[in-house]
Amino acid sequence: MRNWLIVAMGLLGALLDGGVAGAADAVYRLGPGDVVEVSVWRDESLTRELVVPPDGVLSFPLIGDIDVTDLTVPGLREVVEVKLAPYVPEPTVAVILLRSNSLLAYVLGKVNKPGQFSIAVDTTVVQLLAMAGGPNPYASAGKILVLRQSDGTTQKISFDYDQVAKGERLEQNIILRPGDVVLVP
């Protein structure tokens, strides 16, 4: 429940802060581990709770496999409606994101509460460090690294907590992506 609330609050915040254009930048895309419920109005046999597998391909009655890679919840609803149309006249489909398990980032090292954390679509490094209780007194806060997997390689992004805390070099406070690892030496 908490993960869903974080995602919902992030999207609601984007809508309130930046209107529809701001929300487009903060669109949640389905990912591995997410749990969705797909239901077809007036046909309970076509209601399923589905977990997005690592390959991103869901299986649904009548229509078979659906690749949800890079799909939003409304996008999945549209795909299911189109694919069901030959079998169900004018299908009314609802897709609900029950749990967002793909929006995780990790904090390791000298912080007060290391671990994995649920992030919203616009969570920054400082916000994640706050969730981890901040750097502890023994941390080298000026030498933090964000490790990001991209196209099979690991990208290292430097982050100097001390500078950001002073209001300097704020461009380092990047928006995290699912799977990012913040290392605090």
Helices and strands as residue ranges (DSSP letters): H 2-25, E 35-40, E 43-51, E 57-60, E 64-67, H 73-84, E 93-99, E 104-109, E 115-118, H 125-131, G 141-143, E 144-150, E 153-159, H 161-165, G 170-172, E 181-184
